[in-house]
Amino acid sequence: MKRDITKALVTEHKLILRMLAVLEKNAEATVSGTFADYGFFLTGVDFIRNYADRYHHAKEEDVLFEALVQNGMPRENSPVAAMLMEHDLGRAHVKAMEEAALAALAGETRRERDIADNALAYVALLRDHIAKEDTILYPLAERLIPEEARDGIIAGYEAAEARTAAGFAAKYQELVAACEREVLLKAA
C-alpha cells in the first residue's frame, strides 16, 4: 500500500476554506455597510500569506508539484502550470485587498468596494482552486507518484514545516476559530 502524500494538504485546505468563509461574510457585510473593521482584512492577509501561501503553497509548489514534474507531468501547459498561475493570481488579489484595507484604515473613504471585490475574488478563486486540487490533481498525484518517491515528498513537507516557528499551525488554527467566533457573535 502506498503512503499517502496528499492527506495533510487536504486537511490544510479545510482550515483555509474555513477562513475563506469568514472572509466572504465580512466582505459581504463591508459592501452592505454593516462591517467596517478593516483591520480584519489585514488579519486575513496575514493568514493567507503565512499559512495558505508560505506554509501550504510552499509544500505544493516546492515539493508535490516538483515531484509531479519529476514523475512525468510537463511543467508547462499542465495542471501544475495552471495551479501555479492561480497561486499568482490569488497573490495579486491579496495584495490589492491589503492596499485597500490599509488605505481605508488611513482614512481614505470609499475603499469598501475595493476591499470586498478583491476579498470575494480571492475567495471564489481559492474555492475553485482547492476543489480542483482535492478532486483532480491530488488523486492524480496519488496514482502517478511511485512509492519510492513518497518518503522524499514527506521529508520535503516536514522540512517546510520545520522552517516555521513552534506552534505555527496551532496559532493559525486558533486565529481562524477566533474569527469564526467573531462572525457568530455579530450574527447573534
PyMOL commands that set and color helices and strands:
alter all, ss='L'
color gray80, all
select helices_A, chain A and resi 7-32+38-70+79-105+112-144+147-162+168-187
alter helices_A, ss='H'
color red, helices_A
deselect
rebuild
show_as cartoon
